Amino acid sequence: MSNTALLSSIVLLPLLGALINGLFAGRLPRRVVEVIACSTVIVSFLFSLKAFLQLMALPVGAREIHAHLYNWVAVGNFRFDVAFYLDPLSSMMSLIITGVGGLIHVYSAGYMSHDPSYGRYFSYLNLFTFSMLSLVLGNNILLMFLGWEGVGLCSYLLIGFWFTDVQKAKAGKKAFIVNRIGDLAFIVGVGLLLGLADGNLDFTYLRKVTALRTLYLDPMMVKGICLAFFIGATGKSAQIPLYVWLPDAMAGPTPVSALIHAATMVTAGIYMIARLNFMYALAPEVLTLIAGVGAATALFAATIGIVQRDIKKVLAYSTVSQLGYMFLAVGMGAYTAAMFHLMTHAFFKACLFLGSGSVIHSLHGEQDIIKMGGLRKKMPVTALTFLTATMAISGVPLFAGFFSKDEILWKAFTNAHAGMTTVYWGKIFFVVGLIAALCTAFYMFRLYFLTFEGEYRGPKETEKTIHESPVSMTLALVVLAFLSVVGGYVQIGFAHVHLLEDWLAPVFAVGSLNVVETMGHSWEYATMAMSVAIAGVGIGAAYYLYMGAGTKIPARMMEAAPRLYNFVWNKYKIDELYQVVFVGTYRSFAHFSHRFADAFVIDFLGVRGTGALAQGIGRVIGRLQNGDVQRYLVVFVVGLTLILYLWLQ
Amino acid sequence: MGLEQIPSHFPILTLVTFLPLAGALAMLVIPKANEGVLKGFALGTTTLTFVASLFILRKFDPSLGGIQAQLADYASWLKFFQIRYFLGIDGISLWLVMLTTFLGPIVILSSYTAIKQRLKEFLIALLVLQTGMLGAFTALDLFLFYIFWELMLIPMYLLIGIWGGKDRIYATVKFFIYTMAGSVLMLVGILYLYVKFGGETFLLPDLIKKAGELSVVEQTWLFIGFGIAFAIKVPLFPFHTWLPDAHTEAPTAGSVVLAGVLLKLGTYGFVRFGMPLFPDALRMLAPVIMALSVWGIIYGAAISWVQKDVKRLVAYSSVSHLGFVMVGVAAMTEEALTGAILQMVNHGICTGGLFIAIGFLYEQRHTRLIEDFGGLAKQIPKFAVFLMILTLGSIGLPGTNGFIGEFLIIAGTFQGTFTPRAPVIGRPGDFVDMAQPFAHGLFGSDGGMSVFTFKIISGVAGGLAALGVLLGAIYMLSMYRRVMFGPLRSRANRELRDLNLRDMFVAVPLVLLVFWIGLYPNFFIGKMRKSVSELTEYVRPEVRRRADSLDPGLLRRTLCADLSGKCPAECNPVNPSKACIKKGIKHRVPRVTMRTLHMMVDAERSHRRIRLPLRLELPKALRTTRTTRKGGK
């Protein structure tokens, strides 16, 4: 199999599935739909694996596979191809996308089995996989952007999948539009970059020129471009200030939340910045900003997560928070740590979402954790896998999340680069990250305890029907839970295991940022101890408040500070703020333009006014020509006299 | 162009242009009552025209340049006035002709059941209209162009006035008078050109050759004359208010033709006549055009968002979309102009399709108010897919046609930097006098717009135009959400029928084109490449091919070698010195892009300031470090 065929089939197989299921939606039997949808992604995963092995067989410096399909746009200076590019970074991403994606496809076959629009669902899901793969494997920024907007479209379609519900349709639209704000910045960045890069957007080319032409690039321009791309990333990866769409996106079917809004699409921003690391190396100030935004988001979202009651909303805020960690790592120049956390997060968060889906499926759509409880006895597999993933995300030692989060915190603590005005920025980010980790451990265990432990608090009639999910669903849970345990062993900083770092090194080495480690390695153990202690405190507090002696305290705290509680419960009223400031302003502008500027000034005064003026003049002049000969004569005589008089003078 | 050089060939352009008219004449003898025959005949005629136009596509040679020089048909006509019958085609008009012939059968098919009265006259009007549009796109003689331009007006006037909605008379009179007012200004401009050059020719290539003799003042006034006629047609803010009325009141077929083709005549006019005839005036007024079109993008999008009537919403969206096209035209780079022409075609497909979709709903429900719909996706899923694809194309999702056009316009505008040529090779006095009010603000001190100023202008224009991408998504998706999603409330909506086979013949070609242009635009771009690059090089000779090398030393040597020699070596060819302007020395900079020049200037500037390499030293606070490692860790 040639490289071109290999890479194209990885990307295009899911598209084929989407087309078949989309065109013949409703006419194919369920079983066929299912097989087409799942098999295309699974085969794509196998091809990704093959590509990965091929890449591994190559010498370290030359781990690149190119596949050129055709020339997409060629005009003037611009030349963009439809071509794919596999390097260690994109290989890793393609494995995650098709691997986790494949599991979620199989899971969906069980989860969506009762839905009438089965074909449409799988068509969208396959289309998403295709878009995500072209985002990751595209060899130039424009093709990446095709995937970038493509995943946005699928996200829109899947959030509003049950479109007869207005709220869901609105949530989909909101997601698309908020993402578009980021995409707008992205496009501007691409436009500016084209000016610097001779109309060539190939990653390999960009990397070469940024390495060679450091001197001739306008530094302000490079910073502007990097900032624009980062704004694009805040949209797609749900960071402050554009995170608002993600919690609403939970309106979609739960497997969608797992695949798109946890494991893959939302990590696109991190992937993009890691991909363009050579450019960000020229704009270290932007990197500091990224780290700051990441840390702030990590903490901010975690605090909202503490009080949420909707099982999916908690997980949504947790996703926003974990993405913040990844941005923090990226901003500290620790790309490997970011990608590491991206991977482990894909495992445990997908597992958590699928677990929550299993719960919701069994409770016939109930999502309020206050009305759950004691589900462990009825759904042991779900509960166990959920617990595993919860421990992973909370940073319990030896689970995957522990290693990756610890790596990020350590990098925040120690790294420094030219973009930082003071070394203390890193220390501040570290502390913020640590507090966020405390919140994470707390709300995740709160979620687990309220859902699976204690007594069932829901209505009695549903209690009898609670059942464990079918094998097609639990299979994915088990695999993901397993990965949430072992996924961390590819990179253990303190034990000098650097598999992932070595694998990704060629991507991040050339033209990279000069990163300085300001603290000695002995500190690494100290930070690790701190994060373990913090996780312990969080879990302990959750146990005390929701399982142990302090079960009354949460309610009492709510009563003690109702305004604070409500403020956090209403997500700091950010949505309302945006509604007033942005939507309101735009709406007033639109109404003003429509009613006053357009209808009155331009149309009434301008256009019809001109017409009226012409009519008026016509009417006045028309009076002079009324056919009254005597009057003509008078005018004639008076005029003649006047002329003669003036002439004679 | 020497007329004797024209090869004798089958007059395919004449055939395509007049086939619809011939069909219309033939229809006069078909009895009124035979509606089926009438419809079939009209459909057959337009289909035949489309098939014939495919031969144009086949015979068209993308490697040849020249203004409308291909497949030219010539006949001497009014000898006394030197008026000639002259049709020709080039890469710019090719796709607009194809768009017109392609929409022909689609329009007829989409109004198969919609028209209940005076069907025969309706079809005849559509066919005559098509001849008018095709003639206007292919005419090479300005007088002939004017005749076709006016010929379009009458059938459109009747289409809106007879088969339109409630306020059709108001709308059609407004449309007619507004357009007429602009046309008259253009006629004055045409006659001025004719008289100025000795009453010898109306032929565009001849006039372009002679237009170099025009002073900049003349150019500017003529450009304004032509420009207003075109701006009304586009429509450019603030000449747009006829459009929502005309669109809303017109029958579906009328709206489709109006949006799909008629508006393009405005933008086409700017490209075909404004650019080559009055290049200096265009450069000078480009910032004004850009400002108006960028404002149109935002303003149109905002108003569109608050419309209650779907058709009015789409009508205002045309103001926004055509603003994009005009930004691309005013940027005058090869990339942006290609994008603009492509976007004209895209708009024809998507907005034309949207009007067909609205017509489909209106025919069944007799309402266009958004609030009367809702939840239709459940009831008519095929239609929902059709509308969704058009919506996505319209908001420029990558993979659809809209993206290629919008992206090329935005990115091409960012590429755009220019200096007015007038002070260098024209009559400096005229130009500087006109530019004086701006001289110290907008323009550089030597009367020419500084590179920096235009960099800023096109940067801001490109950025604001990009805002259209966001605002477009807002109004289109809101519309889609309110019409298609949500619960299916009213009973009337539960009786809607989905697309039938005939509708599929309308929908599928449009959808295929949306993706074809989106995924393989090179087929379309390739045919227009030569014409567009010739035109942009003519208008902006300083913009040439990609630089061969990025070595600043080599760049400098290249530049110096190519200067005319009379100029002192220090003179910057981008922004020439006053001495050079006085002597009238030409500064041409072949084979180097403006962008490379800026890079050179930037590089020079940073050398002068002894700027450090970007890989900066670490700030002092960070220097007390223990280990330094490269890479991620």
Contacts between the chains, C-beta under 8 A, distances in Angstrom:
chain1	res1	chain2	res2	distance
A	70	B	520	7.4
A	71	B	522	5.9
A	72	B	519	7.7
A	72	B	520	7.5
A	72	B	521	7.3
A	72	B	522	7.1
A	73	B	404	6.4
A	73	B	408	7.4
A	73	B	521	5.6
A	73	B	522	6.6
A	73	B	525	6.9
A	74	B	522	5.9
A	74	B	525	6.9
A	74	B	526	8.0
A	75	B	334	6.6
A	75	B	335	5.4
A	75	B	338	4.6
A	75	B	339	7.8
A	75	B	408	6.4
A	75	B	525	5.3
A	75	B	529	6.9
A	76	B	333	6.7
A	76	B	334	3.6
A	76	B	335	4.3
A	76	B	338	7.0
A	76	B	412	7.3
A	76	B	415	7.6
A	76	B	533	7.2
A	77	B	334	7.8
A	77	B	335	6.8
A	77	B	415	6.9
A	77	B	546	5.2
A	77	B	593	6.8
A	77	B	595	7.8
A	78	B	335	5.6
A	78	B	408	7.4
A	78	B	411	7.0
A	142	B	398	7.7
A	142	B	407	7.6
A	145	B	398	5.8
A	146	B	398	3.9
A	146	B	399	5.7
A	148	B	398	7.8
A	149	B	397	5.5
A	149	B	398	4.8
A	149	B	399	8.0
A	149	B	403	7.8
A	150	B	397	7.7
A	150	B	398	6.8
A	150	B	399	6.6
A	153	B	392	7.0
A	153	B	397	6.0
A	156	B	477	7.9
A	160	B	481	7.9
A	160	B	485	6.4
A	163	B	377	5.8
A	163	B	378	7.9
A	163	B	484	7.4
A	163	B	485	4.1
A	163	B	486	7.3
A	164	B	375	6.1
A	164	B	378	6.2
A	164	B	485	7.3
A	164	B	486	6.6
A	164	B	487	5.4
A	164	B	488	7.3
A	165	B	486	7.8
A	165	B	487	8.0
A	166	B	485	7.0
A	166	B	486	4.5
A	166	B	487	7.2
A	169	B	481	5.2
A	169	B	485	3.7
A	169	B	486	6.1
A	170	B	481	6.8
A	173	B	477	4.9
A	173	B	478	6.9
A	173	B	481	5.2
A	176	B	473	6.4
A	176	B	477	6.1
A	177	B	470	7.3
A	177	B	473	5.7
A	177	B	474	5.7
A	177	B	477	6.7
A	180	B	469	6.8
A	180	B	470	4.9
A	180	B	473	4.7
A	181	B	470	6.0
A	183	B	469	7.2
A	183	B	470	7.8
A	184	B	466	5.5
A	184	B	467	6.6
A	184	B	469	5.7
A	184	B	470	4.7
A	187	B	407	7.0
A	187	B	410	6.1
A	187	B	411	8.0
A	187	B	466	5.2
A	187	B	469	6.4
A	188	B	410	7.7
A	188	B	462	7.4
A	188	B	463	5.5
A	188	B	466	5.3
A	190	B	407	7.9
A	190	B	411	6.6
A	191	B	410	5.3
A	191	B	411	4.3
A	191	B	413	7.6
A	191	B	414	3.9
A	191	B	462	5.8
A	191	B	466	7.3
A	192	B	414	6.0
A	192	B	459	8.0
A	194	B	411	5.1
A	194	B	414	6.7
A	194	B	415	6.7
A	195	B	414	5.6
A	195	B	415	5.9
A	195	B	595	5.8
A	198	B	546	6.0
A	198	B	547	7.6
A	198	B	595	7.9
A	199	B	335	7.8
A	199	B	415	7.9
A	199	B	546	7.2
A	213	B	550	6.7
A	214	B	613	5.7
A	214	B	614	5.1
A	214	B	615	6.4
A	215	B	603	7.0
A	215	B	606	7.3
A	215	B	613	5.9
A	215	B	614	7.5
A	216	B	550	7.1
A	216	B	552	7.2
A	216	B	599	5.7
A	216	B	602	6.8
A	216	B	603	4.8
A	216	B	606	7.9
A	217	B	614	7.0
A	218	B	602	5.3
A	219	B	614	5.6
A	222	B	614	7.6
A	281	B	615	7.8
A	282	B	614	5.2
A	282	B	615	7.9
A	284	B	616	7.7
A	333	B	632	6.8
A	334	B	632	5.7
A	334	B	633	7.2
A	335	B	632	4.4
A	336	B	632	4.1
A	336	B	633	6.4
A	337	B	632	7.3
A	416	B	618	7.5
A	416	B	622	5.0
A	416	B	625	7.4
A	417	B	618	7.6
A	417	B	622	7.9
A	418	B	615	7.9
A	418	B	616	4.8
A	418	B	617	7.5
A	418	B	618	5.4
A	418	B	619	6.9
A	418	B	622	7.6
A	420	B	619	7.4
A	420	B	622	7.0
A	421	B	619	6.6
A	421	B	621	7.6
A	422	B	619	7.9
A	422	B	621	5.2
A	423	B	621	5.8
A	423	B	622	5.8
A	498	B	633	7.9
A	501	B	632	6.7
A	501	B	633	6.0
A	504	B	632	7.0
A	505	B	631	6.3
A	505	B	632	7.5
A	508	B	631	5.6
A	508	B	632	4.4
A	509	B	630	6.6
A	509	B	631	5.3
A	512	B	630	6.2
A	512	B	631	5.7
A	512	B	632	7.3
A	514	B	615	6.9
A	514	B	618	7.3
A	514	B	628	7.2
A	514	B	630	6.7
A	515	B	629	6.8
A	515	B	630	7.5
A	515	B	631	7.3
A	515	B	632	7.4
A	515	B	633	7.7
A	516	B	618	6.6
A	516	B	622	6.0
A	516	B	625	4.6
A	516	B	627	7.7
A	516	B	628	5.6
A	517	B	625	7.2
A	517	B	626	7.1
A	517	B	627	5.2
A	517	B	628	7.8
A	517	B	629	6.7
A	518	B	622	7.3
A	518	B	625	5.6
A	518	B	626	7.4
A	520	B	626	6.4
A	586	B	302	6.8
A	586	B	305	7.8
A	587	B	306	7.2
A	589	B	302	5.7
A	590	B	302	3.9
A	590	B	303	6.2
A	590	B	305	5.2
A	590	B	306	4.5
A	591	B	306	5.8
A	593	B	299	5.6
A	593	B	302	5.3
A	593	B	303	5.3
A	594	B	302	7.6
A	594	B	303	4.6
A	594	B	306	5.4
A	594	B	307	7.8
A	597	B	299	7.7
A	598	B	241	6.7
A	598	B	299	7.8
A	598	B	303	5.9
A	602	B	238	5.0
A	602	B	241	5.5
A	603	B	241	4.2
A	606	B	238	6.8
A	606	B	241	7.6
A	607	B	174	7.4
A	607	B	178	7.2
A	607	B	241	5.4
A	607	B	242	7.5
A	611	B	177	7.4
